[in-house]
Amino acid sequence: MTRSRFLHVPDARRVLMGRVRQAHTKPEVTVRRALHAKGYRFRLHRRDLPGSPDIVLPRHRMVIFVHGCFWHRHPGCRGASTPKTNSEYWVKKFIANVARDERTAEELVEAGWRVVVVWECETKCPDILESILAERLVDKV
């Protein structure tokens, strides 16, 4: 790699990382459509709750987080790979993400909310998503 190409790598990485969305992602929209089809009504990204949950079902005092397998380290999922370059940075970042997720869930439970996590890989097949939502919401609602 020439020196001039090397200087552009940080800019390219910045652009790439800037395209990673935090809200209204494809998996999140998929879950919202499935919930709406089942008759659930909800609010989105309530900033007054810890962690600004992706989906909030106020009537049921339930929040749903739609986690990306890569960013939130879905256990046993092949989507939870670790980049080979700068892996020390990524490992620290992933550990901090998981710790923040746990703190947020604890705060919500202490405030009287039920917390449900739907993983990105679970949203790929509509039939699987429907059964997962039925299983996780029946116990909770």
N, C-alpha and C positions, 0 to 999 in steps of 0.2 A: 504494500500500500504506500503510495507516495505521500509526501508530507502535505501537499495541498489537499488531497482527498481526506486525509486524517483530520484536518481542521474543520471539515464540514460534518463530520460524524456527530458532534454534539448538537448542531443545529437540526440535523435530520432526526435525531433521537427526541429532541424537544418537540418537534412537529408531530412525530408519531405519538408520543405520550400525551400531547395536548388533544389528540383525537379520541382518547379514552374517555367515554362518557360516564358520568356519575348517576344521572337520572334518565328515565325514559329509555332505558336500554331495551334491546329486543327481548331478552328473557323476562324483563319486568313487564313489558307490554303483553307478552304471552300469558303471564300469570294473571294480570288484570283482566284480560279478555275472558279467561277461564272462570275467574271469580264472578264477573258480571253475568256470564251465561248461567251460572248457578243461582243467580238472584242476590248475590251479596252486593251491598253498596258500601263504598269506602271513600276515604280521603287519601291524598298523596303527600308524601314528604313533609309531614308536620314538623316544623322546626321547633315547636315548643316541647317536643318529646326528645329524650336522649337518643342520639344517633340519627335523628331525622328519618324514621322508618320509611321504607319504600311504599308500603301500603298499610293504612290504618283502618281497622274496622271498629269505629267508636261504639256501636251498639253492643258488640261482643267483647269490648275491652281487649282487643287483640291487635297485634302488629305483625306484619310479615316483612321479612328482609329477603330480597332476592340477591343472593351472593354469587359473585363470579368465582368459579372453581380456582382460577389462577390467583386472584388477589386475596381471597379469603381462605385458601388452602383446604379445599375439600378433601377430607381423609380418604385415601384409597382411590382417588380419581386421577386419571392420566392427565387431566387438564391442569393439575396442580404441580406442574413441572417447575424446576428452578433454572433460570437462565445460566448459561455456562460462563458468560463474561460478567465480571464484577459481582460474582456470586455472594461475596461477603455482604455487600450492600443489600442485595435482594433478600438474603436470609434475615437480616436485621429488620428490613421493612415488613416482611411477611410475619415475623414474630410480633411486631408492633401492631399490625392489622388484626391478628387473631386475639391479642390481649385486649385491644380496643373493643372488638366484637363481644368478648366475654363481659367486659365492664358494662357495656351498653345494655346487654341482656339482663345483667343483674340489677341495674338501675331501673329498668322497665318493670321487672318482676316485683321489685320492692315498691314501686309506685302502683301496683295492682294490675299490670298489663300481662297478657299471655303473649309469649314470643314464639313465632314460627319462622323457621328458615327454609327457604326453597333454594336449591342449588341450580346454577346455570345448566348443568348437564341434565337435570331432571325436567327441563322445559323443552327439550328437543323433540320429544314424542308426545303428541297431545293425549293419547290414551294413558300413558304412564303419568303424565302431569295430573290428569283428572283423578286417577286413583290415589296419587300422593296427596293431593289437596283433600280428597274425601277422607282419607285416613287421618291426616293431621288436623283437619278442621272439625271432624266429628268429635274427636276426643276433647277438643277445646271449646266448642260452641255449646 
